[in-house]
Amino acid sequence: MIVTADQPSLDEIRQQKGYGWPWQRELWAAMATYLANAGAKEEVFDLVFSEPSIYNDTTDDDNAFAVTMNAIKIPVLYASVVKEDGKFNNFAPPVSSPHLAAANVNTSKIYRQYTPVVYGKDSLALAAAKAAYPTATPRTEPFSLHYYGPYITPAGKHTFSYVSVANVLKLRSLGKQAESALGITPDFFKGKIILFGTTALGTYDLKSSPLSDIYPGVEVQATAIENLIE
């Protein structure tokens, strides 16, 4: 399941919080806590936190993010770029022993293949599959991606389940009132591998798949995770 920073979410945060993109990292941590408490199986941040938060001077944002994330008991993975020497780029928030995984799995604009191991480090999808199913042995050689459908059909239906960040925040703050209005309960997230990503224009690296000219990078990772698990 993909929890996305879509355009309605950007508009909502700007209206409610008064700031634009990028968001305070505390906001992601608050959502991660809510979804973990709702019974999510695992959380995967397809967001790169290589630089200190721009809000550190006013809110101590990175430290607050780290304190909250350290308290979460389910597996949490963070995307990073791995260099040719096998070392990850900087990870700014002081999370205790963060589980980093490679986001730089392909340089093509049309994603047909997926590389599970990059310069000796597990990719985001491989690390997610291993964390979700520790007794399984997923493949580590490059493979052709099996897509389940386009990013969105002409009728407006997504192949993967998408939930707007704005709706998760409403569930977190309004509880039953929001559940009735949105038709979503915390059980909707139970047992799910949750990927945090972005789909608002200008906030993500636009890719293409053989089935869709527009294909967010976070959905490439979701496809690869599902492929590896299956």
N, C-alpha and C positions, 0 to 999 in steps of 0.2 A: 504494500500500500504506500502511495506517495502523498506526503503532506507537503503542499506546495505554496511557496510565496508567489501567488498569482497577482494579477492587477487589482482585483477587489481587495486582496489582503494589503497591498501597498497603499491603496486609497484609505482603507480602514485604519491602518497604523498611523498614517499621516494625520488623519482626522482626530484619532483618539489620543495619540502620544505626541504628535507635533513634530515628528522627525521622519526623514525619508530613508532611502536605501543607501548604505547597508543599515540593518537594524541593530539595536543593542543585542549583544549575545545573551544577556539575561533572559530575553524574550524566548529564544530558542531553548534555553535551559528550563524555563517554566513549562513550555509545551512538552519537552522530553520527560519531565517529572510526571505531568498529568497522564501522558500516554503509557508510561511505565506502570503507574498505579492502575491504569485501566486494563492492564494485562498484556501489553505488547510483548512479543517474544524477544525482539531485538530492535535496536535503533541504529540507523546508518546515516551519518551526516555527509551528503554529497555537496559539502560546502567547505571551502579551504580557508582555514583560520591561520594563515601564515604570518599575518601582520598584527600588531597590537590593535585592539579596538579603538576606534576614533572617539569613543565615549569614555575612555579611561580617566581622563582628567576630571570629569564631572560625576561619574557613577562608580568608578573602580570596576568597570564592566567585566574585564577578563577574570579578575579574582572572584567576583560573584558568580560568574559562569562556572568556574572550576569547582567552587564549593558545592554548588547545586549538582553538577554532573558527578562529582565524586560520591555523592550519596545514592545514586541510582544503582540498583542491584542487577539489572539485566545487562547483557552485553551491549556496549556502545562502541561504534567504529567511527573514525574520522578520516575524511579524504585528505590526502597530501600528495605532493609531487615527489617522486623518487628520482634522484639524479643517477648519472651513469656510474658513479662510484658506489651505488647501493645505499646511499644515505638519503633520508627524507629531508625535505625543506623544513625550515623552522615551523614550529607549532606554538603559537603565541600564548593561549590560555594555559595557566599552570595546573592543568589537570594531572592527577597522579597517574603515572604510567599509562598515558593515552594509547589506545590501540589504533595505530595509524595504518593506512592501507593506500596503495597506489591508485591515483585517479587518472594518471597519464598512460592509458592503455592502448591508444590508437592516435594516429595523426591524420587519418583520412576524414574528409567531410562526410562521406557516406560510410557508415559503420556496417561492414559485412562480417568482419572477424573481431574476435575478442582475445586479448592476451592476459591470461590469468596470473602470470608471474612477470614482473617488470624489474629488470636489474636485480633479481634475487629476492624481491619483496612481493608479497601477495597483493593482488589487485583488490579493489574495494569489494567486488562481487565474490571473489574467492574467499576473502577473509570473512565476509558475511555468511557465506554458505558453511564454512568451517565452524564459525561461532554458533550458528543456529542449530547445526547437527554435528556435534563433536565426534560422533562415532563413524560418520560417513567419510569416504575418501573421494572427494571431487577431483575431476581431471585438472591437470596443471599445464597441459600443452595448449597452444592456441586452437580455437575452434570457430567454425562458422556459426554465427548467431542465428538461432531459430526465433524469428519474430512471431508474436501471437496476433498481430494486427497493427494497423497504423496508430499514430499518436491519437488521432481523433477521426471519426468517420464523418461522412457528409451529413449524417443525421445528428452529429454533435455528441456521439458516445465515445468515451475513452476505452482503450483496451485494458489498461490497468485501472485500479480504483484510485481516484484522486480525491483528496479532501483539502479544501482551502485552509490555509493557516487562520484566516479570519474566523472560520467556523470552529476550529479547534479552540481558539481563544474564547469564543462565545460559550462553548460547552464548559470550558474550565471556569469561567466567571459566573455564568448564569445557571448552570446545572439543569434541572428538570425543565425549566422554562425554555431554555435553548434546545433541549432534546425534542420537545414537542414541536417547536417551530421548524427545526432542521430535519427532523425524522431520523436522527442519529443518536445512539446511546453509547456509553463507554464500551459496551460489549462489541461494538463495531470494530474495535481495535484489538480485541483479545486474540492472542495467539498469532498476531501478524508481525512480519518483518516490516518495520516502518522506515522508509527512506525520506529524509528531509532534503528538499531541493527547491529549485526556482523555475517558474515558467512564464513570469512576466517579461515582456520584451525589454531587452537592455540589461537584464540581470543574470543571464545564463549563456553558456556557450552553445549556440545553435548547431545542431547536427542534422543529418538526414539518414534515413534507413531506406532499404529497397522498397518499403511499403509506404513511406511517408516522406515528403520533401521537408517537412518541419518535424523534428524529433528531438525533444530535450535530452541533454546528456544524462539526467537522472533516470530517464526511462531506459536508456541503454544499459545502465547498471542494474535496473530492476529486471530487465530481460535476461541479462547474463546470470543474475542470481537464480532466477527461475530455471534457466537452462541447466545450471550446475546442480541444482537440487534434484531436477528430474532425471 
